[in-house]
Amino acid sequence: MELILKKNVDKLGFKDEVVNVKPGYGRNFLIPQGYAALATDSAKKAHAEVMKQRAHKDSKIKDEATALAAKLENLSVKVAAKVGENGKIFGSVTTVQLSDALKALGVEIERKSLKIVNEPIREVGTFEGIAILHKDVKQNFKFEVVAD
C-alpha cells in the first residue's frame, strides 16, 4: 500500500515522502491518526507539483539546519540533575531535560528531534546525543550530566 506521509514517522520516513507499508498498518493506524494519506494517481501528481514549488524553501531550511548543526557541534551542554550520595541520579535524564538545557544556551530544538545514545542515563558523566535537524542533516553532540 502506497502512502504519502503528512508528518515525520519514526523508523518509517519523513514528511512528504511516498512510502510502501502493509495495508493493515496504513488503514488502521497511519491514515486514521493523520500521519499519512492514500497515494492515488491524482494525489501523486498534486504532491509532485507541491514538491517542485517547495524545493527552493527546502534548500533554505536545509542551510539553516546545517548552520545549527555547526553551532551545536561546538557547544558545551550541561544538564543538571538531582543526585544521591553514591552518584546515581533520581530518575533518568530524558530528551525533555536535554531540550531545556539547549534552549537555555540559545539553541531551540524540538525534543522529538533529539535522541540520546545508550538510554537510560542514570548517572553523572559525559554522554552522546543525536539531533535530527533535517531529513539530510543529523548532528552528534556530547553533553554532560552534572549534580544539581
Backbone as a printed PyTorch tensor [residue, N CA C, xyz], in Angstrom:
tensor([[[ 0.8450, -1.1750,  0.0000],
         [ 0.0000,  0.0000,  0.0000],
         [ 0.8900,  1.2380,  0.0000]],

        [[ 0.6620,  2.1390, -0.9440],
         [ 1.4500,  3.3590, -1.0450],
         [ 0.7470,  4.5030, -0.3350]],

        [[ 1.5350,  5.2330,  0.4750],
         [ 1.0000,  6.3660,  1.2170],
         [ 1.9300,  7.5650,  1.0830]],

        [[ 1.3670,  8.7630,  1.2110],
         [ 2.1490,  9.9960,  1.2760],
         [ 2.1130, 10.4380,  2.7300]],

        [[ 3.2790, 10.5610,  3.3490],
         [ 3.3400, 10.9340,  4.7610],
         [ 3.0310, 12.4160,  4.9600]],

        [[ 2.1780, 12.7140,  5.9300],
         [ 1.8400, 14.0940,  6.2710],
         [ 2.7180, 14.6120,  7.4020]],

        [[ 3.2850, 13.6900,  8.1850],
         [ 4.1490, 14.0400,  9.3210],
         [ 5.3320, 13.0850,  9.3270]],

        [[ 6.3950, 13.4500, 10.0660],
         [ 7.5210, 12.5460, 10.2500],
         [ 7.0600, 11.3650, 11.0940]],

        [[ 7.3770, 10.1570, 10.6440],
         [ 7.0290,  8.9480, 11.3920],
         [ 8.3320,  8.2170, 11.6780]],

        [[ 8.6110,  8.0150, 12.9590],
         [ 9.8530,  7.3750, 13.3850],
         [ 9.9960,  5.9940, 12.7470]],

        [[11.1390,  5.7030, 12.2220],
         [11.5060,  4.4270, 11.6070],
         [10.7050,  4.1050, 10.3360]],

        [[10.0280,  5.1240,  9.7680],
         [ 9.2990,  4.9070,  8.5220],
         [ 9.7130,  5.9250,  7.4660]],

        [[ 9.6530,  7.1960,  7.7990],
         [10.0310,  8.2150,  6.8300],
         [ 9.7220,  9.6120,  7.3220]],

        [[10.0650, 10.5850,  6.4780],
         [ 9.8690, 11.9820,  6.7970],
         [ 8.6390, 12.5190,  6.0650]],

        [[ 8.1980, 13.6910,  6.4830],
         [ 7.0370, 14.3400,  5.8970],
         [ 7.2100, 14.4640,  4.3820]],

        [[ 6.1390, 14.2500,  3.6450],
         [ 6.0600, 14.3730,  2.1850],
         [ 6.7920, 13.2750,  1.4200]],

        [[ 7.1890, 12.2010,  2.0620],
         [ 7.7650, 11.0630,  1.3500],
         [ 6.6460, 10.1040,  0.9580]],

        [[ 6.8410,  9.4140, -0.1520],
         [ 5.9160,  8.3570, -0.5700],
         [ 6.5290,  7.0420, -0.1010]],

        [[ 5.7860,  6.3030,  0.7300],
         [ 6.3110,  5.0680,  1.3100],
         [ 5.3660,  3.9030,  1.0390]],

        [[ 5.9060,  2.7030,  1.0700],
         [ 5.1210,  1.4770,  0.9600],
         [ 5.0220,  0.8410,  2.3430]],

        [[ 3.8110,  0.5400,  2.7720],
         [ 3.5950, -0.1200,  4.0630],
         [ 2.5980, -1.2500,  3.8710]],

        [[ 2.4920, -2.0820,  4.8810],
         [ 1.4910, -3.1470,  4.8410],
         [ 0.1020, -2.5120,  4.9550]],

        [[-0.8860, -3.0760,  4.2750],
         [-2.2210, -2.4680,  4.2530],
         [-2.8390, -2.2330,  5.6320]],

        [[-2.6680, -3.1590,  6.5450],
         [-3.2540, -3.0090,  7.8730],
         [-2.6570, -1.8380,  8.6340]],

        [[-1.3430, -1.6620,  8.5470],
         [-0.6540, -0.5650,  9.2260],
         [-1.1310,  0.7750,  8.6630]],

        [[-1.2990,  0.8340,  7.3490],
         [-1.7580,  2.0680,  6.7260],
         [-3.2090,  2.3770,  7.0460]],

        [[-4.0740,  1.3950,  6.8470],
         [-5.5140,  1.6010,  7.0320],
         [-5.9070,  1.7870,  8.4920]],

        [[-5.2720,  1.0390,  9.3950],
         [-5.7060,  1.0380, 10.7900],
         [-4.9650,  2.0230, 11.6860]],

        [[-3.7820,  2.4980, 11.2630],
         [-3.0370,  3.3960, 12.1310],
         [-2.6590,  4.7110, 11.4570]],

        [[-1.9060,  4.6430, 10.3530],
         [-1.3500,  5.8550,  9.7550],
         [-2.4200,  6.8120,  9.2270]],

        [[-3.3870,  6.3080,  8.4870],
         [-4.4150,  7.1840,  7.9140],
         [-5.3600,  7.7310,  8.9950]],

        [[-5.9140,  6.8940,  9.8980],
         [-6.8100,  7.4470, 10.9320],
         [-6.1290,  8.4390, 11.8790]],

        [[-4.8390,  8.2410, 12.1730],
         [-4.1260,  9.1390, 13.0780],
         [-3.6970, 10.4370, 12.3860]],

        [[-3.8530, 10.5090, 11.0700],
         [-3.4890, 11.7170, 10.3370],
         [-2.0140, 11.7810,  9.9640]],

        [[-1.3120, 10.6560, 10.0480],
         [ 0.1040, 10.6260,  9.6970],
         [ 0.3210, 10.4890,  8.1960]],

        [[-0.6710, 10.0060,  7.4610],
         [-0.4850,  9.7370,  6.0370],
         [-1.8050,  9.8520,  5.2880]],

        [[-1.6630,  9.9500,  3.9590],
         [-2.8230,  9.9540,  3.0710],
         [-2.5650,  8.9330,  1.9730]],

        [[-3.6340,  8.3880,  1.4240],
         [-3.5250,  7.4010,  0.3630],
         [-2.8850,  8.0260, -0.8750]],

        [[-1.9400,  7.3160, -1.4950],
         [-1.2100,  7.8320, -2.6530],
         [-1.8770,  7.3630, -3.9460]],

        [[-2.9790,  8.0140, -4.3070],
         [-3.6350,  7.7090, -5.5810],
         [-2.8840,  8.4430, -6.6940]],

        [[-3.2390,  8.1600, -7.9520],
         [-2.5580,  8.8110, -9.0770],
         [-2.7080, 10.3290, -9.0190]],

        [[-3.9110, 10.8120, -8.7570],
         [-4.1340, 12.2620, -8.6910],
         [-3.3990, 12.8800, -7.5040]],

        [[-3.3670, 12.1670, -6.3710],
         [-2.6600, 12.6700, -5.1930],
         [-1.1550, 12.7400, -5.4540]],

        [[-0.6230, 11.7590, -6.1960],
         [ 0.8100, 11.7670, -6.5350],
         [ 1.1610, 12.9440, -7.4380]],

        [[ 0.2770, 13.2430, -8.4200],
         [ 0.5220, 14.3810, -9.3140],
         [ 0.5000, 15.6920, -8.5400]],

        [[-0.4820, 15.8520, -7.6750],
         [-0.5780, 17.0690, -6.8630],
         [ 0.6250, 17.1800, -5.9350]],

        [[ 1.0310, 16.0540, -5.3690],
         [ 2.1870, 16.0270, -4.4700],
         [ 3.4650, 16.4180, -5.2080]],

        [[ 3.6320, 15.9240, -6.4430],
         [ 4.8140, 16.2560, -7.2400],
         [ 4.8650, 17.7580, -7.5340]],

        [[ 3.7230, 18.3590, -7.8270],
         [ 3.6760, 19.8000, -8.1030],
         [ 4.0240, 20.6110, -6.8570]],

        [[ 3.4900, 20.2070, -5.7260],
         [ 3.7820, 20.8950, -4.4610],
         [ 5.2670, 20.7740, -4.1240]],

        [[ 5.8310, 19.6080, -4.3450],
         [ 7.2580, 19.3950, -4.0400],
         [ 8.1470, 20.2510, -4.9470]],

        [[ 7.7500, 20.4380, -6.2120],
         [ 8.5040, 21.2960, -7.1260],
         [ 8.5360, 22.7270, -6.6080]],

        [[ 7.3810, 23.2020, -6.1650],
         [ 7.2820, 24.5720, -5.6740],
         [ 8.0060, 24.7530, -4.3470]],

        [[ 8.0690, 23.7030, -3.5650],
         [ 8.6860, 23.7900, -2.2490],
         [10.1990, 23.5850, -2.2820]],

        [[10.7750, 23.2140, -3.3960],
         [12.2030, 22.8950, -3.4810],
         [13.0770, 24.0590, -3.0250]],

        [[12.7200, 25.2730, -3.4040],
         [13.5210, 26.4390, -3.0160],
         [13.4860, 26.6580, -1.5060]],

        [[12.2930, 26.5930, -0.9180],
         [12.1500, 26.7610,  0.5300],
         [12.9330, 25.6820,  1.2780]],

        [[12.8710, 24.4550,  0.7690],
         [13.5310, 23.3330,  1.4310],
         [15.0450, 23.5180,  1.4650]],

        [[15.6160, 24.0690,  0.3970],
         [17.0680, 24.2920,  0.3880],
         [17.4500, 25.3330,  1.4300]],

        [[16.6100, 26.3460,  1.6190],
         [16.8750, 27.3670,  2.6420],
         [16.7960, 26.7500,  4.0440]],

        [[15.7890, 25.9030,  4.2720],
         [15.6310, 25.2360,  5.5690],
         [16.8250, 24.3250,  5.8420]],

        [[17.3040, 23.6320,  4.8060],
         [18.4560, 22.7440,  4.9650],
         [19.7080, 23.5390,  5.3120]],

        [[19.8910, 24.7090,  4.7030],
         [21.0380, 25.5630,  5.0280],
         [20.9890, 26.0270,  6.4790]],

        [[19.7950, 26.3840,  6.9620],
         [19.6350, 26.7820,  8.3620],
         [19.9490, 25.6110,  9.2960]],

        [[19.5160, 24.4170,  8.9280],
         [19.7750, 23.2250,  9.7420],
         [21.2760, 22.9240,  9.7780]],

        [[21.9640, 23.1240,  8.6610],
         [23.4080, 22.8950,  8.6110],
         [24.1360, 23.8920,  9.5070]],

        [[23.7010, 25.1470,  9.4940],
         [24.3020, 26.1700, 10.3600],
         [24.0680, 25.8330, 11.8340]],

        [[22.8690, 25.3550, 12.1510],
         [22.5470, 24.9680, 13.5260],
         [23.3840, 23.7610, 13.9560]],

        [[23.6240, 22.8350, 13.0300],
         [24.4540, 21.6670, 13.3350],
         [25.8860, 22.0890, 13.6510]],

        [[26.4170, 23.0480, 12.9080],
         [27.7760, 23.5400, 13.1690],
         [27.8500, 24.2100, 14.5370]],

        [[26.8060, 24.9610, 14.8930],
         [26.7590, 25.6180, 16.1950],
         [26.6720, 24.5870, 17.3200]],

        [[25.8810, 23.5450, 17.0970],
         [25.6600, 22.5070, 18.1040],
         [26.9230, 21.6940, 18.3620]],

        [[27.7390, 21.5230, 17.3260],
         [28.9600, 20.7270, 17.4390],
         [29.9510, 21.3430, 18.4290]],

        [[30.0100, 22.6720, 18.4850],
         [30.9780, 23.3650, 19.3360],
         [30.4060, 23.7710, 20.6900]],

        [[29.1820, 23.3650, 20.9840],
         [28.5100, 23.7840, 22.2090],
         [28.8620, 22.8710, 23.3830]],

        [[28.9640, 23.4560, 24.5640],
         [29.1900, 22.6850, 25.7830],
         [27.8740, 22.6410, 26.5490]],

        [[27.1810, 21.5210, 26.4640],
         [25.8510, 21.3750, 27.0590],
         [25.9700, 20.6780, 28.4040]],

        [[25.3500, 21.2840, 29.4220],
         [25.3410, 20.6770, 30.7590],
         [23.8960, 20.5260, 31.2150]],

        [[23.5550, 19.3100, 31.6310],
         [22.2140, 19.0130, 32.1250],
         [22.3260, 18.7640, 33.6250]],

        [[21.6070, 19.5730, 34.4210],
         [21.6350, 19.4150, 35.8750],
         [20.5920, 18.3940, 36.3010]],

        [[20.9850, 17.5260, 37.2440],
         [20.0670, 16.5010, 37.7460],
         [20.3240, 16.2860, 39.2340]],

        [[19.2710, 15.9210, 39.9570],
         [19.4130, 15.6270, 41.3870],
         [20.1250, 14.2950, 41.5460]],

        [[21.1410, 14.2870, 42.4080],
         [21.9930, 13.1120, 42.5580],
         [22.0090, 12.6660, 44.0160]],

        [[21.9940, 11.3500, 44.2180],
         [22.1060, 10.7790, 45.5530],
         [23.5570, 10.7250, 45.9900]],

        [[23.8120, 10.1550, 47.1770],
         [25.1820, 10.1520, 47.7090],
         [26.1340,  9.2290, 46.9540]],

        [[25.6530,  8.2480, 46.2270],
         [26.5420,  7.3280, 45.5120],
         [26.6940,  7.6800, 44.0250]],

        [[26.2960,  8.8890, 43.6050],
         [26.4760,  9.3270, 42.2250],
         [25.3630,  8.9180, 41.2830]],

        [[24.3330,  8.2790, 41.7920],
         [23.1950,  7.8720, 40.9600],
         [22.1690,  9.0060, 40.9010]],

        [[21.5260,  9.1480, 39.7450],
         [20.5190, 10.1830, 39.5510],
         [19.1620,  9.6440, 39.9970]],

        [[18.3600, 10.5430, 40.5880],
         [16.9850, 10.1870, 40.9080],
         [16.2020, 10.2410, 39.6060]],

        [[15.7220,  9.1210, 39.1070],
         [15.0550,  9.0680, 37.8140],
         [16.0880,  8.9030, 36.7180]],

        [[15.8720,  9.5410, 35.5630],
         [16.8380,  9.4730, 34.4670],
         [16.7710, 10.7540, 33.6470]],

        [[17.8140, 11.0030, 32.8810],
         [17.8550, 12.1760, 32.0100],
         [17.1190, 11.8330, 30.7210]],

        [[16.2040, 12.7150, 30.3050],
         [15.4070, 12.4780, 29.1080],
         [15.6550, 13.5860, 28.0810]],

        [[15.0450, 13.4170, 26.9170],
         [15.1880, 14.4140, 25.8600],
         [14.5270, 15.7460, 26.2400]],

        [[13.5520, 15.7130, 27.1420],
         [12.9060, 16.9460, 27.5960],
         [13.9230, 17.8100, 28.3400]],

        [[14.6820, 17.1950, 29.2560],
         [15.6950, 17.9340, 30.0040],
         [16.8150, 18.4060, 29.0840]],

        [[17.1760, 17.5790, 28.1200],
         [18.2180, 17.9410, 27.1620],
         [17.7630, 19.1160, 26.2980]],

        [[16.5180, 19.1020, 25.8700],
         [15.9580, 20.2010, 25.0770],
         [15.9390, 21.4970, 25.8830]],

        [[15.5730, 21.4110, 27.1690],
         [15.5620, 22.5940, 28.0340],
         [16.9720, 23.1500, 28.2290]],

        [[17.9590, 22.2740, 28.3730],
         [19.3540, 22.7140, 28.5370],
         [19.8470, 23.4060, 27.2710]],

        [[19.4720, 22.8850, 26.1110],
         [19.8490, 23.5170, 24.8420],
         [19.1530, 24.8640, 24.6740]],

        [[17.8910, 24.9390, 25.0950],
         [17.1420, 26.1890, 24.9950],
         [17.7850, 27.2740, 25.8670]],

        [[18.3030, 26.8800, 27.0350],
         [18.9780, 27.8340, 27.9160],
         [20.2510, 28.3870, 27.2690]],

        [[20.8510, 27.6210, 26.3590],
         [22.0510, 28.0720, 25.6500],
         [21.7130, 28.8080, 24.3520]],

        [[20.4360, 28.9600, 24.0590],
         [20.0220, 29.7060, 22.8780],
         [19.8150, 28.8660, 21.6340]],

        [[19.7720, 27.5440, 21.7720],
         [19.5500, 26.6480, 20.6360],
         [18.2190, 25.9450, 20.8590]],

        [[17.2270, 26.2760, 20.0180],
         [15.9140, 25.6630, 20.1950],
         [15.7540, 24.4830, 19.2520]],

        [[15.6960, 23.3030, 19.8310],
         [15.4820, 22.0680, 19.0800],
         [14.3440, 21.3250, 19.7620]],

        [[13.3800, 20.8860, 18.9680],
         [12.2520, 20.1350, 19.4980],
         [12.7320, 18.8450, 20.1560]],

        [[12.1080, 18.4610, 21.2370],
         [12.5370, 17.2500, 21.9440],
         [12.3490, 16.0010, 21.0910]],

        [[11.3950, 16.0270, 20.1720],
         [11.1610, 14.8760, 19.3020],
         [12.2910, 14.6950, 18.2970]],

        [[13.0680, 15.7550, 18.0690],
         [14.1860, 15.6900, 17.1310],
         [15.4830, 15.2830, 17.8210]],

        [[15.4400, 15.0550, 19.1130],
         [16.6290, 14.6650, 19.8740],
         [16.5660, 13.1910, 20.2390]],

        [[17.6930, 12.5270, 20.1530],
         [17.8210, 11.1310, 20.5880],
         [19.0320, 11.0510, 21.5130]],

        [[18.9180, 10.2480, 22.5330],
         [20.0380, 10.0290, 23.4470],
         [20.5860,  8.6340, 23.1800]],

        [[21.8970,  8.5670, 22.9040],
         [22.5570,  7.2840, 22.6640],
         [22.7210,  6.5940, 24.0190]],

        [[22.4890,  5.3070, 24.0610],
         [22.6200,  4.4950, 25.2810],
         [21.6870,  4.9600, 26.4020]],

        [[20.4120,  5.1360, 26.0840],
         [19.4340,  5.4660, 27.1080],
         [19.2110,  4.2600, 27.9910]],

        [[18.7750,  4.3170, 29.1860],
         [18.5470,  5.4900, 30.0060],
         [19.8300,  5.9460, 30.7060]],

        [[19.8930,  7.2360, 30.9970],
         [21.0520,  7.8050, 31.6930],
         [20.6620,  7.9920, 33.1500]],

        [[21.3740,  7.2880, 34.0210],
         [21.0390,  7.3320, 35.4450],
         [22.2530,  7.6420, 36.3140]],

        [[23.2760,  8.2430, 35.7130],
         [24.4660,  8.5870, 36.4840],
         [25.1080,  9.8460, 35.9130]],

        [[25.9830, 10.4550, 36.6940],
         [26.6890, 11.6630, 36.2910],
         [27.8020, 11.2810, 35.3230]],

        [[28.0300, 12.1220, 34.2990],
         [29.1010, 11.8520, 33.3480],
         [28.8540, 12.5300, 32.0140]],

        [[29.6630, 12.1650, 31.0260],
         [29.5370, 12.7130, 29.6750],
         [28.8900, 11.6730, 28.7730]],

        [[27.8980, 12.1120, 28.0020],
         [27.1440, 11.2060, 27.1530],
         [26.9840, 11.8010, 25.7640]],

        [[26.4590, 11.0010, 24.8410],
         [26.3090, 11.4490, 23.4630],
         [24.8350, 11.5090, 23.0770]],

        [[24.4940, 12.5420, 22.3020],
         [23.1420, 12.7010, 21.7930],
         [23.1770, 12.9220, 20.2960]],

        [[22.0370, 12.7610, 19.6550],
         [21.9160, 12.9790, 18.2180],
         [20.7540, 13.9380, 17.9980]],

        [[21.0070, 14.9860, 17.2140],
         [19.9630, 15.9390, 16.8470],
         [19.6330, 15.7380, 15.3780]],

        [[18.3730, 15.4370, 15.0870],
         [17.9170, 15.2740, 13.7140],
         [17.2780, 16.6060, 13.3210]],

        [[18.0560, 17.4300, 12.6230],
         [17.6420, 18.7900, 12.3150],
         [16.8870, 18.9030, 10.9910]],

        [[17.1380, 17.9790, 10.0960],
         [16.5050, 17.9420,  8.7740],
         [16.6380, 16.5000,  8.3120]],

        [[15.8820, 16.1020,  7.3090],
         [15.9770, 14.6990,  6.9030],
         [17.3600, 14.3440,  6.3730]],

        [[18.1400, 15.3440,  5.9360],
         [19.5050, 15.0980,  5.4610],
         [20.5740, 15.5640,  6.4420]],

        [[20.1980, 16.2330,  7.5220],
         [21.1710, 16.8030,  8.4590],
         [20.9630, 16.2080,  9.8470]],

        [[21.9220, 15.4030, 10.2710],
         [21.9330, 14.8530, 11.6270],
         [23.2630, 15.2440, 12.2600]],

        [[23.2260, 15.6030, 13.5340],
         [24.4450, 16.0400, 14.2020],
         [24.6070, 15.3140, 15.5380]],

        [[25.7490, 14.6830, 15.7280],
         [26.0780, 14.0940, 17.0190],
         [26.6820, 15.1800, 17.8900]],

        [[26.3800, 15.1500, 19.1760],
         [26.9580, 16.1130, 20.1050],
         [27.1120, 15.4560, 21.4690]],

        [[27.9880, 16.0150, 22.2560],
         [28.2150, 15.4930, 23.6060],
         [27.5660, 16.4300, 24.6160]],

        [[27.0410, 15.8490, 25.6840],
         [26.5090, 16.6390, 26.7720],
         [26.9360, 16.0140, 28.0820]],

        [[26.9880, 16.8640, 29.0920],
         [27.4640, 16.4290, 30.3900],
         [26.3460, 16.5130, 31.4140]],

        [[26.1730, 15.4490, 32.1740],
         [25.1830, 15.4280, 33.2460],
         [25.9270, 15.7590, 34.5340]],

        [[25.5020, 16.8410, 35.1950],
         [26.1630, 17.3040, 36.4210],
         [25.1960, 17.2740, 37.5940]],

        [[25.7500, 17.2410, 38.8050],
         [24.9410, 17.2110, 40.0150],
         [24.3110, 18.5810, 40.2370]],

        [[23.0560, 18.5710, 40.6600],
         [22.3150, 19.8200, 40.8990],
         [22.4910, 20.2580, 42.3260]]])
